[in-house]
Amino acid sequence: MRKFFFTFLFITTFLFNVQAQYIFSGCNNRPAYKDSLTGMLYHYDSTGVTSGNAGSNITWNYTNLTLSSTGKISHYYYNPSTIKDTSSSSNLPLFPAANLADLASNGVYSFYQYNFDSVTYLGDYIDVHDYQLVFGSEKQIICPFSFGNSFYNSFSLHPIGICTFNSYINRTITYDAYGTINTPHASYSVARLKMVEQEIDTSCTPHIPPAFKADTTYMWFDIHTGQPVFSWEYYNDTSTHYINKYVEEYSYSHLPVTVATSILSVDEQQSGFNIYPNPTSGIFQITCDKIRIMNLEIDNVLGEKIYQCPISQLKSPIDISSHPNGIYFLKITSQDGSSTVKKIIKE
């Protein structure tokens, strides 16, 4: 079984209160290079344990669980351009689009791309005989992402090595609940994501038919740190009739410092437009140096469009002072059809 993707990806999108709910905001802050995420993992007996209700202001009580085993959480973060294939003389980066490499305690590097609107998993690497590539977009989270919304992924995984097989996966992620969770070790204010995944695995063994797998995982995220603190997973391999349920809790002894992604900073340098002042009271200007803007729009964190204007009708300065304080996203579309998004802070 491929343990579900979310468990130890450091999600720094988080999460602020808008209209009594919590919103996953920008996805562009990643863990700092050479920093780490450490803590403890608690496995509990899953007998009779349910995922609980969906909805708003829910309270989940898991204080009376029976501990089965414990483990350590250990992740170290690196600049992906420094992780090379030692068997090759090319000295090229393994995943050129990545801006984070995550080294787990099992010796596997996982590569991610943090962008303003999403965090995407690109693949794994141990050595030339054991690595995995993703075809399609395996997005871990999108931003902004608010309660009641969903997004869909369709992608394939291609392990390369002694035993080569392919996995074809459809996944839907829904922000289905928020509230308070009580665990054996602590209580948290949380937002919950529900991940439903269907997978077809081909086999590297001749004459073995494909395996069909279904997985439903609920993950509770601490609204203050953005880290998962609890999970409930139901796994069903319909080919082998293997069914299991997993209940886990996560606590942390060290959280990494976060920084803006290198991809974002490069985009800002090359985007050709700037916003000032930012933060703003609601009235600001944009300057354009390198691109021809065709359209401009501004969305709030709920994804609602509050301003849109073709460049022929654009007035300067732009005034959004009538809207509430908070975070907004300004998107410009250039003459060549490309788009760039920047964050506006209104205070």
C-alpha positions as a Markdown table, in Angstrom:
| # | Residue | x | y | z |
|---|---|---|---|---|
| 1 | Met | 0.0 | 0.0 | 0.0 |
| 2 | Arg | 1.2 | 3.5 | -0.8 |
| 3 | Lys | 0.7 | 5.4 | 2.4 |
| 4 | Phe | -1.4 | 8.5 | 1.7 |
| 5 | Phe | 0.4 | 11.5 | 0.4 |
| 6 | Phe | -0.6 | 14.1 | 2.9 |
| 7 | Thr | 0.7 | 12.7 | 6.1 |
| 8 | Phe | 4.0 | 14.7 | 6.5 |
| 9 | Leu | 3.9 | 17.3 | 3.7 |
| 10 | Phe | 4.5 | 20.6 | 5.5 |
| 11 | Ile | 1.4 | 22.7 | 4.5 |
| 12 | Thr | 2.1 | 26.3 | 5.2 |
| 13 | Thr | -0.9 | 27.7 | 3.3 |
| 14 | Phe | -2.8 | 28.3 | 6.4 |
| 15 | Leu | -5.4 | 29.1 | 7.6 |
| 16 | Phe | -7.2 | 32.1 | 8.8 |
| 17 | Asn | -10.7 | 32.9 | 10.0 |
| 18 | Val | -13.1 | 34.3 | 7.4 |
| 19 | Gln | -16.8 | 34.5 | 8.2 |
| 20 | Ala | -16.4 | 32.0 | 11.1 |
| 21 | Gln | -14.5 | 29.4 | 8.9 |
| 22 | Tyr | -10.9 | 28.7 | 8.1 |
| 23 | Ile | -9.4 | 29.2 | 4.7 |
| 24 | Phe | -6.3 | 27.6 | 3.1 |
| 25 | Ser | -4.7 | 30.8 | 1.7 |
| 26 | Gly | -1.5 | 31.1 | -0.4 |
| 27 | Cys | 0.5 | 27.9 | -1.1 |
| 28 | Asn | 3.8 | 29.6 | -1.8 |
| 29 | Asn | 5.5 | 29.4 | 1.6 |
| 30 | Arg | 7.7 | 26.3 | 1.9 |
| 31 | Pro | 10.0 | 25.0 | 4.7 |
| 32 | Ala | 13.4 | 26.6 | 4.7 |
| 33 | Tyr | 16.3 | 24.6 | 3.3 |
| 34 | Lys | 18.4 | 22.8 | 5.9 |
| 35 | Asp | 15.5 | 22.9 | 8.4 |
| 36 | Ser | 13.5 | 20.0 | 9.6 |
| 37 | Leu | 10.2 | 18.7 | 10.9 |
| 38 | Thr | 10.4 | 16.2 | 13.8 |
| 39 | Gly | 8.0 | 14.7 | 16.3 |
| 40 | Met | 6.1 | 11.6 | 17.3 |
| 41 | Leu | 3.6 | 9.3 | 15.4 |
| 42 | Tyr | 1.0 | 7.4 | 17.4 |
| 43 | His | -0.8 | 4.4 | 15.9 |
| 44 | Tyr | -4.1 | 3.4 | 17.5 |
| 45 | Asp | -6.3 | 0.4 | 17.5 |
| 46 | Ser | -8.9 | 1.3 | 14.8 |
| 47 | Thr | -11.6 | -1.2 | 16.0 |
| 48 | Gly | -14.9 | 0.7 | 16.2 |
| 49 | Val | -13.3 | 4.1 | 15.4 |
| 50 | Thr | -15.3 | 6.1 | 12.9 |
| 51 | Ser | -14.4 | 9.2 | 10.9 |
| 52 | Gly | -17.1 | 11.3 | 12.6 |
| 53 | Asn | -19.4 | 13.9 | 11.1 |
| 54 | Ala | -18.8 | 16.5 | 8.4 |
| 55 | Gly | -19.9 | 20.1 | 8.7 |
| 56 | Ser | -19.1 | 23.3 | 10.5 |
| 57 | Asn | -18.2 | 23.7 | 14.2 |
| 58 | Ile | -17.9 | 19.9 | 14.7 |
| 59 | Thr | -16.4 | 18.4 | 17.9 |
| 60 | Trp | -14.6 | 15.1 | 17.4 |
| 61 | Asn | -13.7 | 13.2 | 20.6 |
| 62 | Tyr | -10.9 | 10.6 | 20.2 |
| 63 | Thr | -9.5 | 10.8 | 23.8 |
| 64 | Asn | -10.1 | 7.1 | 24.7 |
| 65 | Leu | -8.2 | 5.4 | 21.9 |
| 66 | Thr | -6.0 | 2.4 | 22.6 |
| 67 | Leu | -2.3 | 2.9 | 21.6 |
| 68 | Ser | -0.9 | 0.1 | 19.3 |
| 69 | Ser | 2.6 | 1.5 | 18.6 |
| 70 | Thr | 4.6 | 4.6 | 18.2 |
| 71 | Gly | 7.1 | 5.9 | 15.7 |
| 72 | Lys | 9.2 | 9.0 | 15.0 |
| 73 | Ile | 8.5 | 11.8 | 12.5 |
| 74 | Ser | 11.7 | 12.9 | 10.8 |
| 75 | His | 11.9 | 15.1 | 7.7 |
| 76 | Tyr | 14.8 | 17.2 | 6.5 |
| 77 | Tyr | 14.4 | 19.8 | 3.7 |
| 78 | Tyr | 16.8 | 20.6 | 1.0 |
| 79 | Asn | 17.3 | 22.7 | -2.1 |
| 80 | Pro | 16.3 | 20.2 | -4.8 |
| 81 | Ser | 19.0 | 21.5 | -7.2 |
| 82 | Thr | 21.6 | 20.0 | -4.8 |
| 83 | Ile | 20.2 | 16.5 | -5.0 |
| 84 | Lys | 21.9 | 14.7 | -7.9 |
| 85 | Asp | 21.9 | 11.3 | -9.5 |
| 86 | Thr | 25.3 | 10.0 | -8.4 |
| 87 | Ser | 25.3 | 7.4 | -11.1 |
| 88 | Ser | 25.2 | 10.0 | -13.8 |
| 89 | Ser | 28.0 | 12.4 | -15.0 |
| 90 | Ser | 25.5 | 15.0 | -16.3 |
| 91 | Asn | 25.2 | 16.7 | -12.9 |
| 92 | Leu | 21.6 | 17.8 | -13.8 |
| 93 | Pro | 18.9 | 18.3 | -11.2 |
| 94 | Leu | 16.6 | 15.2 | -10.8 |
| 95 | Phe | 13.4 | 17.3 | -10.9 |
| 96 | Pro | 14.1 | 20.7 | -12.4 |
| 97 | Ala | 10.6 | 22.1 | -11.6 |
| 98 | Ala | 10.9 | 21.3 | -7.9 |
| 99 | Asn | 11.6 | 23.9 | -5.3 |
| 100 | Leu | 11.7 | 21.6 | -2.3 |
| 101 | Ala | 13.3 | 18.2 | -1.6 |
| 102 | Asp | 12.0 | 16.3 | 1.5 |
| 103 | Leu | 14.3 | 13.6 | 2.9 |
| 104 | Ala | 12.4 | 11.2 | 5.1 |
| 105 | Ser | 13.8 | 8.8 | 7.7 |
| 106 | Asn | 13.6 | 5.9 | 5.2 |
| 107 | Gly | 16.1 | 7.5 | 2.9 |
| 108 | Val | 13.6 | 8.6 | 0.2 |
| 109 | Tyr | 13.7 | 12.1 | -1.2 |
| 110 | Ser | 10.3 | 13.4 | -2.2 |
| 111 | Phe | 10.2 | 16.4 | -4.6 |
| 112 | Tyr | 7.6 | 19.2 | -4.5 |
| 113 | Gln | 6.7 | 22.4 | -6.3 |
| 114 | Tyr | 5.3 | 25.1 | -4.2 |
| 115 | Asn | 3.4 | 27.7 | -6.2 |
| 116 | Phe | 1.1 | 30.5 | -5.2 |
| 117 | Asp | -2.0 | 28.5 | -6.1 |
| 118 | Ser | -1.0 | 24.9 | -5.4 |
| 119 | Val | 1.5 | 22.5 | -3.9 |
| 120 | Thr | 2.3 | 19.6 | -6.4 |
| 121 | Tyr | 4.2 | 16.3 | -5.8 |
| 122 | Leu | 6.6 | 15.5 | -8.6 |
| 123 | Gly | 8.2 | 12.2 | -7.6 |
| 124 | Asp | 10.6 | 10.3 | -5.3 |
| 125 | Tyr | 14.2 | 9.3 | -5.5 |
| 126 | Ile | 16.5 | 6.9 | -3.6 |
| 127 | Asp | 19.0 | 6.0 | -6.3 |
| 128 | Val | 19.1 | 5.2 | -10.0 |
| 129 | His | 17.6 | 1.8 | -9.3 |
| 130 | Asp | 14.7 | 3.1 | -7.2 |
| 131 | Tyr | 12.8 | 6.3 | -8.1 |
| 132 | Gln | 9.3 | 7.4 | -9.1 |
| 133 | Leu | 7.9 | 9.9 | -11.6 |
| 134 | Val | 4.5 | 11.5 | -11.7 |
| 135 | Phe | 2.7 | 12.1 | -15.0 |
| 136 | Gly | -0.1 | 14.5 | -14.8 |
| 137 | Ser | -0.6 | 17.0 | -11.9 |
| 138 | Glu | -0.7 | 15.4 | -8.4 |
| 139 | Lys | -1.7 | 18.5 | -6.5 |
| 140 | Gln | -1.6 | 18.1 | -2.7 |
| 141 | Ile | -3.6 | 21.3 | -2.1 |
| 142 | Ile | -4.9 | 24.3 | -4.0 |
| 143 | Cys | -5.2 | 27.9 | -2.8 |
| 144 | Pro | -7.4 | 29.5 | -1.9 |
| 145 | Phe | -9.4 | 26.6 | -0.6 |
| 146 | Ser | -12.5 | 27.1 | 1.5 |
| 147 | Phe | -15.0 | 25.0 | 3.4 |
| 148 | Gly | -17.4 | 23.0 | 1.2 |
| 149 | Asn | -15.2 | 23.1 | -1.9 |
| 150 | Ser | -13.5 | 20.2 | -3.8 |
| 151 | Phe | -10.8 | 19.7 | -6.4 |
| 152 | Tyr | -10.0 | 16.7 | -8.6 |
| 153 | Asn | -6.7 | 15.1 | -9.7 |
| 154 | Ser | -6.0 | 12.5 | -12.3 |
| 155 | Phe | -2.4 | 11.3 | -12.7 |
| 156 | Ser | -0.2 | 8.3 | -13.0 |
| 157 | Leu | 2.9 | 7.1 | -11.0 |
| 158 | His | 5.7 | 5.4 | -12.8 |
| 159 | Pro | 8.3 | 3.7 | -10.5 |
| 160 | Ile | 11.6 | 3.0 | -12.2 |
| 161 | Gly | 13.9 | 0.3 | -11.1 |
| 162 | Ile | 14.2 | -3.5 | -10.8 |
| 163 | Cys | 10.4 | -3.9 | -10.8 |
| 164 | Thr | 8.7 | -1.4 | -13.1 |
| 165 | Phe | 4.9 | -1.0 | -13.0 |
| 166 | Asn | 2.4 | 1.9 | -13.4 |
| 167 | Ser | -0.3 | 3.2 | -11.1 |
| 168 | Tyr | -3.2 | 5.2 | -12.5 |
| 169 | Ile | -5.0 | 7.3 | -9.9 |
| 170 | Asn | -8.1 | 9.5 | -9.6 |
| 171 | Arg | -8.4 | 11.5 | -6.5 |
| 172 | Thr | -11.0 | 14.0 | -5.1 |
| 173 | Ile | -10.1 | 16.2 | -2.2 |
| 174 | Thr | -12.9 | 18.0 | -0.3 |
| 175 | Tyr | -12.7 | 20.5 | 2.6 |
| 176 | Asp | -15.6 | 18.8 | 4.4 |
| 177 | Ala | -15.4 | 20.0 | 8.0 |
| 178 | Tyr | -13.9 | 22.3 | 10.6 |
| 179 | Gly | -14.2 | 22.5 | 14.4 |
| 180 | Thr | -12.4 | 21.0 | 17.4 |
| 181 | Ile | -10.7 | 17.6 | 17.8 |
| 182 | Asn | -9.8 | 16.1 | 21.2 |
| 183 | Thr | -7.0 | 13.4 | 21.0 |
| 184 | Pro | -5.3 | 11.4 | 23.7 |
| 185 | His | -2.5 | 14.0 | 23.8 |
| 186 | Ala | -4.1 | 17.4 | 23.1 |
| 187 | Ser | -7.1 | 19.4 | 21.7 |
| 188 | Tyr | -6.9 | 21.4 | 18.5 |
| 189 | Ser | -8.9 | 23.8 | 16.4 |
| 190 | Val | -8.8 | 22.1 | 13.0 |
| 191 | Ala | -9.9 | 22.1 | 9.4 |
| 192 | Arg | -10.6 | 18.6 | 7.9 |
| 193 | Leu | -9.9 | 17.4 | 4.4 |
| 194 | Lys | -11.5 | 14.3 | 2.9 |
| 195 | Met | -9.4 | 12.5 | 0.2 |
| 196 | Val | -11.1 | 9.8 | -1.9 |
| 197 | Glu | -8.8 | 7.9 | -4.2 |
| 198 | Gln | -9.3 | 5.1 | -6.8 |
| 199 | Glu | -6.1 | 3.4 | -8.1 |
| 200 | Ile | -5.3 | 0.8 | -10.7 |
| 201 | Asp | -1.9 | -0.9 | -10.3 |
| 202 | Thr | -0.3 | -2.8 | -13.1 |
| 203 | Ser | 2.2 | -5.6 | -12.1 |
| 204 | Cys | 5.8 | -6.2 | -12.9 |
| 205 | Thr | 5.2 | -9.9 | -12.6 |
| 206 | Pro | 4.0 | -11.6 | -15.8 |
| 207 | His | 0.4 | -12.9 | -16.0 |
| 208 | Ile | -0.6 | -11.0 | -12.8 |
| 209 | Pro | -3.7 | -9.0 | -13.5 |
| 210 | Pro | -4.0 | -5.3 | -12.4 |
| 211 | Ala | -4.9 | -4.5 | -8.8 |
| 212 | Phe | -7.8 | -2.2 | -8.0 |
| 213 | Lys | -7.6 | -0.2 | -4.9 |
| 214 | Ala | -9.8 | 2.3 | -3.1 |
| 215 | Asp | -8.7 | 4.6 | -0.3 |
| 216 | Thr | -10.6 | 7.2 | 1.8 |
| 217 | Thr | -8.6 | 9.3 | 4.2 |
| 218 | Tyr | -9.7 | 12.1 | 6.6 |
| 219 | Met | -7.0 | 14.5 | 7.7 |
| 220 | Trp | -7.4 | 17.0 | 10.5 |
| 221 | Phe | -5.1 | 20.1 | 10.2 |
| 222 | Asp | -4.2 | 22.4 | 13.1 |
| 223 | Ile | -5.3 | 25.9 | 12.1 |
| 224 | His | -2.3 | 27.5 | 13.9 |
| 225 | Thr | 0.5 | 25.5 | 12.4 |
| 226 | Gly | -1.0 | 24.1 | 9.2 |
| 227 | Gln | 0.3 | 20.6 | 10.2 |
| 228 | Pro | -1.8 | 17.4 | 10.2 |
| 229 | Val | -2.5 | 16.3 | 13.8 |
| 230 | Phe | -4.8 | 13.3 | 13.2 |
| 231 | Ser | -5.9 | 10.9 | 10.4 |
| 232 | Trp | -8.4 | 8.2 | 9.8 |
| 233 | Glu | -7.9 | 6.0 | 6.7 |
| 234 | Tyr | -9.9 | 3.1 | 5.1 |
| 235 | Tyr | -8.0 | 1.1 | 2.6 |
| 236 | Asn | -9.5 | -1.6 | 0.3 |
| 237 | Asp | -7.6 | -3.7 | -2.2 |
| 238 | Thr | -10.4 | -5.3 | -4.1 |
| 239 | Ser | -8.1 | -7.6 | -6.1 |
| 240 | Thr | -6.7 | -9.3 | -3.0 |
| 241 | His | -9.7 | -8.6 | -0.7 |
| 242 | Tyr | -7.3 | -6.9 | 1.7 |
| 243 | Ile | -9.1 | -4.3 | 3.9 |
| 244 | Asn | -7.6 | -2.3 | 6.7 |
| 245 | Lys | -8.3 | 0.9 | 8.7 |
| 246 | Tyr | -5.6 | 3.2 | 10.1 |
| 247 | Val | -6.0 | 5.7 | 12.9 |
| 248 | Glu | -3.0 | 7.9 | 13.7 |
| 249 | Glu | -2.0 | 11.0 | 15.7 |
| 250 | Tyr | 0.9 | 13.4 | 15.0 |
| 251 | Ser | 2.7 | 15.6 | 17.5 |
| 252 | Tyr | 5.7 | 17.8 | 16.7 |
| 253 | Ser | 8.9 | 18.8 | 18.7 |
| 254 | His | 10.2 | 21.1 | 15.9 |
| 255 | Leu | 8.5 | 22.9 | 13.1 |
| 256 | Pro | 10.6 | 24.5 | 10.3 |
| 257 | Val | 10.9 | 28.1 | 9.5 |
| 258 | Thr | 9.1 | 29.0 | 6.3 |
| 259 | Val | 10.1 | 31.2 | 3.4 |
| 260 | Ala | 8.6 | 32.3 | 0.1 |
| 261 | Thr | 9.3 | 29.8 | -2.7 |
| 262 | Ser | 12.1 | 30.4 | -5.2 |
| 263 | Ile | 9.6 | 30.0 | -8.0 |
| 264 | Leu | 7.5 | 32.8 | -6.6 |
| 265 | Ser | 10.4 | 35.1 | -6.2 |
| 266 | Val | 11.6 | 34.4 | -9.8 |
| 267 | Asp | 8.1 | 35.1 | -11.1 |
| 268 | Glu | 8.0 | 38.4 | -9.2 |
| 269 | Gln | 11.3 | 39.4 | -10.8 |
| 270 | Gln | 10.1 | 38.4 | -14.2 |
| 271 | Ser | 6.4 | 39.3 | -14.0 |
| 272 | Gly | 6.9 | 42.8 | -15.1 |
| 273 | Phe | 4.4 | 44.4 | -12.7 |
| 274 | Asn | 4.4 | 45.6 | -9.1 |
| 275 | Ile | 1.8 | 46.7 | -6.6 |
| 276 | Tyr | 2.3 | 49.6 | -4.3 |
| 277 | Pro | 1.6 | 50.2 | -1.5 |
| 278 | Asn | 1.2 | 46.6 | -0.4 |
| 279 | Pro | -0.1 | 46.2 | 2.4 |
| 280 | Thr | -2.6 | 48.8 | 1.5 |
| 281 | Ser | -5.6 | 50.6 | 3.0 |
| 282 | Gly | -7.5 | 49.6 | -0.2 |
| 283 | Ile | -6.2 | 52.1 | -2.7 |
| 284 | Phe | -3.1 | 51.1 | -4.7 |
| 285 | Gln | -1.4 | 51.3 | -8.1 |
| 286 | Ile | 0.3 | 48.8 | -10.4 |
| 287 | Thr | 3.3 | 49.5 | -12.6 |
| 288 | Cys | 4.1 | 47.4 | -15.7 |
| 289 | Asp | 7.6 | 47.2 | -17.1 |
| 290 | Lys | 8.0 | 44.1 | -19.3 |
| 291 | Ile | 4.5 | 42.9 | -20.3 |
| 292 | Arg | 1.4 | 44.1 | -22.0 |
| 293 | Ile | -1.6 | 43.6 | -19.7 |
| 294 | Met | -4.8 | 42.6 | -21.4 |
| 295 | Asn | -7.0 | 42.0 | -18.3 |
| 296 | Leu | -6.9 | 42.4 | -14.6 |
| 297 | Glu | -9.1 | 40.8 | -11.9 |
| 298 | Ile | -9.1 | 40.6 | -8.1 |
| 299 | Asp | -10.5 | 37.7 | -6.0 |
| 300 | Asn | -11.1 | 37.3 | -2.3 |
| 301 | Val | -10.0 | 34.2 | -0.4 |
| 302 | Leu | -13.4 | 32.6 | -1.0 |
| 303 | Gly | -12.6 | 32.7 | -4.8 |
| 304 | Glu | -15.3 | 35.4 | -5.3 |
| 305 | Lys | -14.4 | 38.0 | -8.0 |
| 306 | Ile | -14.5 | 41.5 | -6.5 |
| 307 | Tyr | -12.9 | 43.5 | -9.4 |
| 308 | Gln | -12.4 | 42.9 | -13.1 |
| 309 | Cys | -11.3 | 45.2 | -15.8 |
| 310 | Pro | -9.9 | 45.0 | -19.3 |
| 311 | Ile | -6.8 | 47.1 | -19.7 |
| 312 | Ser | -8.6 | 49.6 | -22.0 |
| 313 | Gln | -10.9 | 50.6 | -19.1 |
| 314 | Leu | -8.3 | 50.4 | -16.3 |
| 315 | Lys | -8.2 | 53.3 | -13.9 |
| 316 | Ser | -5.3 | 54.2 | -11.7 |
| 317 | Pro | -5.2 | 54.0 | -8.7 |
| 318 | Ile | -7.4 | 50.9 | -8.1 |
| 319 | Asp | -9.8 | 51.2 | -5.2 |
| 320 | Ile | -11.0 | 48.2 | -3.2 |
| 321 | Ser | -11.4 | 50.2 | 0.1 |
| 322 | Ser | -15.1 | 49.3 | 0.3 |
| 323 | His | -14.2 | 45.6 | 0.8 |
| 324 | Pro | -13.3 | 44.1 | 4.2 |
| 325 | Asn | -9.7 | 43.9 | 5.4 |
| 326 | Gly | -7.9 | 40.6 | 4.5 |
| 327 | Ile | -6.0 | 38.9 | 1.8 |
| 328 | Tyr | -6.9 | 39.3 | -1.9 |
| 329 | Phe | -5.4 | 37.9 | -5.1 |
| 330 | Leu | -4.7 | 40.1 | -8.1 |
| 331 | Lys | -4.4 | 38.2 | -11.4 |
| 332 | Ile | -3.2 | 39.8 | -14.6 |
| 333 | Thr | -3.5 | 38.2 | -18.0 |
| 334 | Ser | -0.9 | 39.3 | -20.6 |
| 335 | Gln | -1.1 | 39.7 | -24.3 |
| 336 | Asp | 0.4 | 36.2 | -24.9 |
| 337 | Gly | -2.3 | 34.6 | -22.7 |
| 338 | Ser | -0.1 | 33.9 | -19.7 |
| 339 | Ser | -1.3 | 34.8 | -16.2 |
| 340 | Thr | 0.5 | 36.0 | -13.0 |
| 341 | Val | -1.0 | 36.2 | -9.6 |
| 342 | Lys | 0.1 | 38.3 | -6.7 |
| 343 | Lys | -1.2 | 38.7 | -3.1 |
| 344 | Ile | -2.7 | 42.0 | -1.8 |
| 345 | Ile | -3.0 | 42.6 | 1.9 |
| 346 | Lys | -5.7 | 45.1 | 2.8 |
| 347 | Glu | -5.5 | 46.3 | 6.4 |
